[in-house]
Amino acid sequence: MIALAASLLMMGVVPAASAAAPEFVAVKKTQFTRNGHPYYIAGANFWYGAYLGANDRPRLLKELDTLKGMGINNLRVLAVSEKTDMKSAVRPATTSAPGKYDERLLAGMDFLLAEMAKRDMTAVIYLNNFWQWSGGMTQYLNWFAGTPALDPNVTKDYETYMRETARFYANDKAQAEYRNVIRTFIGRKNTVTGKPYAGDPVIMSWQLANEPRPGNASSTPEEKAIYVKWIADTAAYIRSLDRNHLVSTGSEGLAGSAQDAELFEKAHASKDVDYLTYHLWPKNWGWIDSKRVDATWSGALEKSSHYLNVHIDYAKKIGKPIVLEEFGMDRDGASFDIKSPTTVRDRFYKVVFDVVVDRAEKGDPIAGFNFWAWGGAGRAANADYWWKEGNDLMGDPPQEEQGLYSVFDTDKSTIALIRGYADRLHALERK
Ligand SMILES: O=C1NC[C@H](CO)[C@@H](O)[C@@H]1O
């Protein structure tokens, strides 16, 4: 039966249910499984993986080998970027205009997935972005609502940005093009392996977007309802195209849900949303001052520990696995310099890993982590640390200084931490 299913898969005939494909990551109660064993995520954020697959394959192979050596088994990657006038967005973009997709960048994803499969890695692929650094939802609204694509790095007005960007969810024309992109990816045949994406177990999850939010901190009940409906409708649409892969939201948790726990739970209640996600950003959220660590560490620790644990408790209540798919801390003294120490980062990573791995070992529904983000061999090119087209890509997207949160291949203490905790998670897969 499995041989028949496998051959059907190879011919692009995707079985209605994933029962015939144990090699796909699946959910069993509050755990992931793969190939009949528990599966845990020791992952990295590697948003630019497909860009390297298109433009710098020697570097990509080196990065994948380094990550594999660290025990990394999962990469969270951007599927597609949209051409935009917003200053702090990556260039070139996959989508130059609605329906016009750059085949080279799409083939970059093919190569990335082919190489990840060789290293027994799985991919979480996010199909849009709430933030401006890849064009994202704001650019869709510029195309279809005619609204100006205002870069919040320029306006400094994130509250307006978030409120306006959330109009994406109810814009029918924007949703139609978004679904074109979803169909393009899910219906794609890998030009390197010949495998249809929908039948390729290297993909773990289709993710609706990076950090979709219902609006800003003052989101109205109507905006929240629109957000929940968008998640449920889009997840159901993805499921209608592909019953082999998991679906996730890309939510940050409470911080991305207007601090509304009921909203976070509703957003993940859909039968077509297979697991929960959350992100942890003490610096971005003002919990720690990197230039006053002694004065702010204890408060940041208390808030971070609560945030880490309470979302695992939400997952337990909902009965689905949860992944901490983003967390990060800057270098000592808020430096961007690759030569600066990472004492505070390493201390923070250990706090995160201790909660995640301890609770995973206890059998709680935390299924692992993806740190933000792998910088590897990338190096900042400019004295002001801002990215310009043609510069190395690294863990920090163009809207942030290059070196802010990136873990570089020279950050040996951080790499050793990651490896040690990855090993503990992988030990759980042998049970
Ligand atoms: O998804 C994200 N979360 C936080 C990152 C660091 O600020 C940011 O670069 C990215 O947009």
The ligand as an SDF file (V2000), in Angstrom:
LIG
                    3D

 11 11  0  0  0  0  0  0  0  0999 V2000
    9.3560   38.2050   12.4020 O   0  0  0  0  0  0  0  0  0  0  0  0
   10.1430   38.9730   12.9680 C   0  0  0  0  0  0  0  0  0  0  0  0
   10.1870   39.0220   14.3040 N   0  0  0  0  0  0  0  0  0  0  0  0
   11.1580   39.7290   15.0540 C   0  0  0  0  0  0  0  0  0  0  0  0
   12.4010   39.9360   14.2290 C   0  0  0  0  0  0  0  0  0  0  0  0
   13.4470   40.7130   15.0240 C   0  0  0  0  0  0  0  0  0  0  0  0
   12.9790   41.9630   15.4190 O   0  0  0  0  0  0  0  0  0  0  0  0
   12.0230   40.6640   12.9430 C   0  0  0  0  0  0  0  0  0  0  0  0
   13.1600   40.8990   12.1450 O   0  0  0  0  0  0  0  0  0  0  0  0
   11.0070   39.8480   12.1470 C   0  0  0  0  0  0  0  0  0  0  0  0
   10.1440   40.6890   11.4220 O   0  0  0  0  0  0  0  0  0  0  0  0
  1  2  2  0
  2  3  1  0
  2 10  1  0
  3  4  1  0
  4  5  1  0
  5  6  1  0
  5  8  1  0
  6  7  1  0
  8  9  1  0
  8 10  1  0
 10 11  1  0
M  END
$$$$
